[in-house]
Amino acid sequence: MNKCPACGYNFNKQYNASVEITELVQKRNKRLKDSLKKIAVLINKHVPSSDRQSYFRFLHSIKETDDHIVSWAIENFYQNRHYINGKGFSYLRSMIQNRDKNMDTLKKNERKRIGGVPPVIKT
């Protein structure tokens, strides 16, 4: 097996982590760039097993995910202070990937739970 099924990382390819990190972050919008930098600093500070390579693998695994899903996951991760409990980039990656996979079902269930817009009644 040459490719990681979870993140798509190719083990046979030689990556330059610094260049790749810069490229992957530059593809995001300005607000998300700031959030990524902030959460990376917090995770690196509080989770001893995280390093530059794990940050690169995290960015590589979420490169195809929409910005709004990544923003939601980072905000949720930050508000619940998961980094203090030792949860790092792999936990955040799982949050993002699962949210992306489940988004259609979540929307359908929310529609069932809350309902739709009431009909316009002409009097």
C-alpha positions as CSV (number, residue, x, y, z in Angstrom):
1,M,0.0,0.0,0.0
2,N,1.5,3.3,-1.1
3,K,-1.2,5.7,-0.2
4,C,-2.9,6.3,3.2
5,P,-6.6,5.6,2.9
6,A,-7.5,8.2,5.5
7,C,-5.6,11.2,4.2
8,G,-4.2,10.4,0.8
9,Y,-0.6,10.8,1.8
10,N,1.7,9.1,-0.7
11,F,4.5,7.3,1.2
12,N,6.7,6.9,-1.9
13,K,6.7,10.6,-2.8
14,Q,9.4,12.9,-1.3
15,Y,7.7,16.0,0.1
16,N,9.3,19.2,1.1
17,A,7.1,20.0,4.2
18,S,7.9,23.7,4.4
19,V,7.1,24.5,0.8
20,E,4.0,22.2,0.8
21,I,2.6,23.8,4.0
22,T,3.0,27.3,2.5
23,E,1.2,26.2,-0.7
24,L,-1.6,24.4,1.1
25,V,-2.3,27.3,3.4
26,Q,-2.1,29.9,0.6
27,K,-5.0,28.2,-1.2
28,R,-7.4,29.0,1.7
29,N,-9.2,32.3,2.4
30,K,-7.6,35.0,4.7
31,R,-9.8,34.2,7.7
32,L,-9.1,30.5,7.4
33,K,-5.4,31.1,7.1
34,D,-5.4,32.9,10.4
35,S,-7.5,30.2,12.0
36,L,-5.1,27.5,10.8
37,K,-2.1,29.3,12.1
38,K,-3.7,29.9,15.5
39,I,-4.8,26.3,16.0
40,A,-1.5,25.0,14.8
41,V,0.4,27.0,17.4
42,L,-2.0,25.8,20.1
43,I,-1.8,22.2,19.1
44,N,2.0,22.3,18.8
45,K,2.2,24.0,22.3
46,H,-0.1,21.6,24.1
47,V,0.3,18.3,22.3
48,P,3.9,17.1,22.5
49,S,3.6,14.4,19.8
50,S,2.6,17.0,17.1
51,D,5.3,18.4,14.9
52,R,5.7,20.1,11.5
53,Q,5.3,16.8,9.7
54,S,2.0,16.0,11.3
55,Y,0.8,19.6,10.5
56,F,1.7,18.9,6.9
57,R,-0.1,15.6,6.8
58,F,-3.2,17.3,8.3
59,L,-3.2,20.0,5.7
60,H,-2.6,17.5,2.9
61,S,-5.6,15.4,4.1
62,I,-8.0,18.4,4.1
63,K,-6.9,20.0,0.9
64,E,-10.1,19.0,-1.0
65,T,-12.5,20.0,1.8
66,D,-14.5,23.2,1.6
67,D,-13.4,26.2,3.6
68,H,-16.7,26.6,5.6
69,I,-16.4,23.0,6.9
70,V,-12.8,23.5,7.9
71,S,-13.7,26.8,9.6
72,W,-16.6,25.1,11.5
73,A,-14.3,22.3,12.7
74,I,-11.5,24.6,13.8
75,E,-13.9,26.8,15.7
76,N,-15.5,23.8,17.4
77,F,-12.1,22.3,18.2
78,Y,-11.0,25.7,19.7
79,Q,-14.2,26.4,21.7
80,N,-14.2,22.9,23.2
81,R,-10.5,23.2,24.0
82,H,-9.7,19.7,22.6
83,Y,-6.0,20.7,22.3
84,I,-5.8,20.8,26.1
85,N,-7.0,17.2,26.3
86,G,-4.1,16.1,24.1
87,K,-6.1,15.8,20.9
88,G,-4.1,17.0,18.0
89,F,-4.1,17.2,14.2
90,S,-5.5,13.7,13.6
91,Y,-8.5,14.4,15.8
92,L,-9.2,17.7,14.0
93,R,-8.7,15.9,10.7
94,S,-11.3,13.3,11.7
95,M,-13.7,16.0,12.7
96,I,-13.4,17.7,9.3
97,Q,-13.6,14.6,7.2
98,N,-16.6,13.2,9.1
99,R,-18.4,16.5,8.9
100,D,-17.8,16.6,5.2
101,K,-19.1,13.0,4.7
102,N,-22.2,13.5,6.9
103,M,-23.2,17.0,5.7
104,D,-26.0,15.8,3.4
105,T,-27.5,13.6,6.1
106,L,-27.2,16.3,8.7
107,K,-29.1,18.7,6.6
108,K,-31.8,16.2,5.8
109,N,-32.2,15.4,9.5
110,E,-32.3,19.0,10.5
111,R,-35.0,19.6,7.9
112,K,-37.1,16.8,9.5
113,R,-36.5,18.0,13.0
114,I,-37.1,21.7,12.4
115,G,-39.3,21.6,9.4
116,G,-39.5,23.9,6.4
117,V,-40.6,27.4,5.9
118,P,-44.3,27.9,6.5
119,P,-46.4,28.4,3.3
120,V,-47.5,31.9,2.4
121,I,-51.2,32.4,3.0
122,K,-53.0,35.0,0.9
123,T,-56.0,36.5,2.6
